[in-house]
Amino acid sequence: MVVTALWLTVACTTGEGAKVSGASQDERHALFKEWQIIDTATGQPVAFDQWSALLLQQDIIYLGEEHHNRFHIEAANRVLEQLKTGGRRPALGMEMFGWDGQAALHQYVVDAVMTRQEFLQAVKWHQNWGGSYDDYEPLIRLAREYHWTVDAMNPPKLLVRIVAKNGLAQARLDPMMEQWGMKDEVIADDPMYRARILEQLQACHGGGADSQYETMFEASMVRDEGMAKTLVHRLNQIRSGSDRMAGPLVSYTGGGHIQYNLPVPKRVARRLDGQLRQVSIFMTSFDAGRIEEFKDMIREKIADYLWLTPVSAKGPPRRC
């Protein structure tokens, strides 16, 4: 339900006044290029080695992807490997798995006997996520190799559908909300989050009734609150344990769940009374035609860092 980003249409201009000198073009492209990491607080690039030192100091690192972009998986693997090189044992949380698949996910990570096909069936991959598992397998393979914890972050799809269909108030009466521990959870209706999400829902699902947008919005809240709950539970376990090298916790979701630090990061901070160090990284495909869009992302601080990657084999990101 949550839109990865509100992509802006860049109008092309012609004529002498629109021409840019070669030097200006070089300057424009110096900042924006494949694999560049940009600090949105300063608008300046950062070197990966320097940046990774900052990542080692975090409690939670949020990576926001374009779904099924293998370059974003490569980026996540690079972050995880760097954390390991720094002597840490990161934990991984993934949107691509639902809570109803957590037992199978844990078993597969620790059990070398379970086959890939058995895992996909037990974890309900096609029901909860769909698409090619090959895209995300490198992350699970890495976790299995190093025996890292992996958490399914998403509330079950059926639960989310109940909210989208009936609204949150009615959904709270459904047994599934109690079954999955969400009946009495505080689902914070943040004004800034509401404005962003409703704007995107209306842009991408035009022509609907206000009531339809409201229930879709409430389903988005439940998903993001559920993911925040999952991360906080894991972080508290890390903090209460005796392993001083455990963590950071790496959250891997679609970019829409970390945009402007509103959907999941702000809910995590609320649940922990702000007692944490966290950083958000919005990954998106580099294309020379998107430079003005990148500038908007930096100006509006889409995340703490913008990481430009090659374009997916599936092509540039879709608007919705």
Number of C-alpha atoms within 10 A of each C-alpha: 18 21 21 23 24 20 17 12 10 11 6 7 9 7 6 7 7 9 10 9 9 9 8 10 11 10 11 14 11 11 15 21 18 16 18 19 24 22 19 20 13 11 16 13 18 14 10 15 9 9 13 16 13 11 20 20 14 16 20 26 24 25 27 26 27 24 18 18 23 21 22 28 21 15 18 21 16 14 20 23 16 18 19 16 10 14 12 18 22 28 23 25 23 22 21 19 24 23 22 18 22 19 13 20 24 17 15 22 21 16 13 11 8 13 10 12 9 12 17 16 13 17 24 20 18 12 13 19 15 10 11 11 14 9 15 19 13 16 19 18 13 15 20 18 12 13 16 19 20 24 25 25 26 28 25 21 16 12 20 24 16 19 25 22 15 17 20 23 12 11 21 18 11 15 12 17 19 13 10 14 12 19 18 9 14 10 17 14 11 13 8 11 19 18 10 17 25 18 13 21 20 14 14 13 11 10 9 10 9 11 11 15 20 17 20 25 24 25 25 23 27 24 27 29 26 24 30 23 20 19 26 19 11 19 21 11 12 20 13 10 10 9 11 11 13 19 26 24 25 25 27 24 23 24 26 24 27 29 26 22 21 21 27 26 25 20 24 24 16 13 14 13 9 12 11 12 13 20 20 22 25 31 25 26 23 22 16 13 10 17 17 15 15 21 14 14 21 21 13 12 19 23 26 22 25 25 26 23 22 18 19 18 10 10 10 16 17 12 14 15
